[in-house]
Amino acid sequence: MQSLQSFMIALLECSVAMTAIGMLYMAASPFLRKRFAAKGRYYAWLAVIVGLIIPFRFHPSTSVIDVNTLMPVLKHADADRSPIDQAVSDAASTATSMPWYALAGSIWLAGVLAFLSYHAIRHRRFVNMVKRWSTDMVDRQALQMLHDVQAKMNITQKVELRVCPVISTPMLLGVVHPVILLPSDRIPAHELLFVLKHELIHLKRKDGVYKALVFLATALHWFNPFVYAMAREIALQCEISCDEEVVKDTDMAGRRQYAEAIIGMIRKQPSTSSLLVSRFYGGKQGLKNRVLSIMDTRSKNGAFRF
């Protein structure tokens, strides 16, 4: 039971500490955006995610309050209490005989299992839906474009290209056996080039593994509402950093075309998806930040470039 108590204390401490760090980092984002590259800002979040997954504890060597010193005082106070007060205290102690950490641990574990089960079922349903409705890409021009982009990016891993009528924006599914899914609406060739490069950058950087770590941190701290806000911010930074890679060494006209492609892709709200899927869609809330980042040609501090 002592180990459970230590674990619960460590979990709560790291949740509060990492939340404070994450909120400060989010508050500083407008300043950091002007000075540092998006990729560096994105990977800096890993420190917070690792801190949430592995509960670090930094305690002083000496306690601020010496329990042994307080014990005689507490005993003396108990001796001075009336019989009625003593009876009420004993009754309260009996009613709360279950340690707080045992109750908190049970609730926490139930929440983790519920969170994992819900998203596992949702992900499995999404994968099954995609397998049922998607078909192989037959457009030779699109397949050749995928092959050319892969060769240019030195990606030797086999990547499937499929069309799925039940999605409204392109997305990357899978890490070991990656599949790029495209909506059934025809995508112009110049926009498709941007889409394929965007999704292949996700694949090359192993963003699926990063998303899995964020998912695990969110599951462990499901009770902390700020963790969900940080997860959304990381997802947005993932897309912004990917945009930055796509338009790197691109002139203003190319950047404008890419921004227009993103706006065109998010006209329709995606009907369904999964937390473990990389989507071209970044959300309307983050659209403004993405477009501003795409059109930003200022040189950034190389210290945060990877």
Summary of the structure (lengths in Angstrom):
residues: 306
radius of gyration: 25.6
end to end distance: 44.5
largest distance: 90.0
contacts: 841
relative contact order: 0.14
helix: 67%
strand: 6%
